[in-house]
Amino acid sequence: MTEVLFYHLQNAPLEQVLPQLLERSLARDWRAVVKVGNAERMEALVNTLWTYREDSFLPHGTRDDGPAEQHPVFLTVADENPNAAQVVFLVDGAEPGDIAGYERCVLMFDGRDAEALAQAREHWKALKEAGHDATYWQQSDEGRWEKKA
């Protein structure tokens, strides 16, 4: 089964946290898919990944950037794994879909958004019932991740 990590964002926005987690994935020699809830938001995240830090480059792309297998980080709105990724990041309301082909699924949600919180609870229940090993992580006031469940 796929290991599922729920990341409850409280003190830092997705644009700050996602690049850090992608860097950690690449450091493990993992490829990643970032599944985004809608195309407009995906384009904003593409721009974020180009500019989030001046001293670093995070290799990424979309269908518009050539063959998917060339991109260690692939952003999409579809339920696909075109770059043979080991980890999928679900952001901005993206539905889990079929996560069986991944080693890890990271579902990130804004804990200050009641709708996102309710959706995360529904996904937690469904993924646990499907037999996935799910853990819940929440940001502390210092910005560290604490395992809550």
C-alpha positions in Angstrom: 0.0 0.0 0.0 1.0 3.6 -0.5 2.2 5.6 2.5 0.0 8.7 2.8 1.1 11.8 4.7 -1.5 14.5 5.4 0.3 17.9 5.8 -1.9 20.5 7.7 -0.6 23.9 6.7 -1.0 26.5 9.4 1.9 28.9 9.6 3.5 28.8 6.2 1.8 28.9 2.7 1.9 26.1 0.2 4.3 28.2 -1.9 6.9 28.1 0.9 6.4 24.5 2.0 6.0 22.6 -1.3 9.4 23.5 -2.8 11.2 22.3 0.4 9.4 19.0 0.3 10.1 18.6 -3.4 13.8 19.3 -2.7 13.8 16.5 -0.1 12.2 14.1 -2.6 14.8 14.9 -5.2 17.5 14.4 -2.6 16.2 10.9 -2.2 16.5 10.4 -6.0 12.7 10.3 -6.2 10.7 11.7 -9.0 7.6 13.6 -8.1 4.2 14.5 -9.5 2.4 17.6 -8.2 -1.3 17.2 -8.9 -3.1 20.5 -8.6 -6.8 21.2 -8.2 -7.0 23.5 -11.3 -5.0 24.8 -14.3 -4.8 28.4 -13.1 -3.3 27.4 -9.8 -0.9 25.0 -11.5 0.5 27.8 -13.6 1.0 29.9 -10.4 2.9 27.0 -8.8 5.0 26.6 -11.9 6.1 30.2 -11.6 6.7 29.8 -7.8 9.0 26.9 -8.5 11.1 29.1 -10.8 11.5 31.9 -8.3 11.1 30.6 -4.8 14.8 30.8 -4.0 17.6 32.7 -5.8 20.3 30.2 -5.0 18.6 27.1 -6.2 17.0 25.5 -9.2 14.2 23.0 -8.9 13.9 21.1 -12.2 10.2 20.8 -13.1 7.8 21.0 -16.1 4.3 20.4 -17.4 2.9 18.9 -20.7 3.8 22.2 -22.3 7.5 21.7 -21.6 8.3 18.6 -23.5 8.3 14.9 -22.7 7.1 14.2 -19.2 9.9 11.6 -18.5 12.5 14.4 -18.8 11.0 16.2 -15.7 12.0 15.1 -12.2 9.0 17.1 -11.0 5.9 17.1 -13.2 2.9 19.4 -12.5 -0.5 18.3 -13.7 -4.2 18.6 -13.1 -4.8 15.0 -14.3 -4.7 11.7 -12.5 -1.5 10.5 -14.2 2.1 9.5 -13.4 3.9 10.3 -16.7 7.4 10.6 -15.3 7.4 7.3 -13.3 7.4 9.3 -10.0 7.7 7.6 -6.6 5.8 10.4 -4.8 2.7 12.4 -5.6 1.8 15.7 -4.0 -1.9 16.6 -3.9 -2.4 20.3 -3.5 -5.2 22.9 -3.9 -8.1 20.5 -3.7 -6.7 17.8 -6.0 -8.4 14.5 -5.6 -6.3 11.4 -4.7 -7.5 9.3 -7.6 -5.4 6.2 -8.1 -2.4 6.4 -5.8 -1.5 2.7 -5.9 1.5 3.3 -8.2 3.3 5.6 -5.8 5.4 4.8 -2.8 4.2 7.9 -1.1 1.3 10.4 -1.4 1.5 13.8 0.3 -1.8 15.5 0.7 -1.3 19.2 1.6 -4.2 21.4 2.8 -4.7 24.8 4.3 -6.0 24.2 7.9 -7.4 27.8 7.9 -9.8 26.9 5.1 -12.9 25.1 6.4 -13.7 23.5 3.1 -10.1 22.2 2.6 -10.2 20.8 6.2 -13.5 19.0 5.6 -12.2 17.6 2.3 -9.0 16.4 4.0 -11.1 14.6 6.6 -13.1 12.8 3.9 -9.9 11.8 2.1 -8.4 10.6 5.4 -11.4 8.3 6.0 -11.5 7.0 2.4 -7.8 6.3 2.2 -7.7 4.6 5.6 -10.6 2.4 4.6 -8.8 1.5 1.4 -6.0 0.2 3.5 -3.4 2.9 3.0 -1.0 3.7 5.9 -1.9 7.3 6.7 -0.2 9.8 9.1 -1.2 13.3 9.9 1.4 16.1 10.3 0.7 19.6 11.6 2.9 22.7 11.6 4.0 23.9 15.1 4.2 27.5 15.9 8.0 27.3 15.1 7.2 25.9 11.7 8.3 22.3 12.4 6.2 19.3 11.4 4.7 17.3 14.3 3.1 13.9 13.9 -0.4 14.1 15.4 -1.9 10.8 14.2 
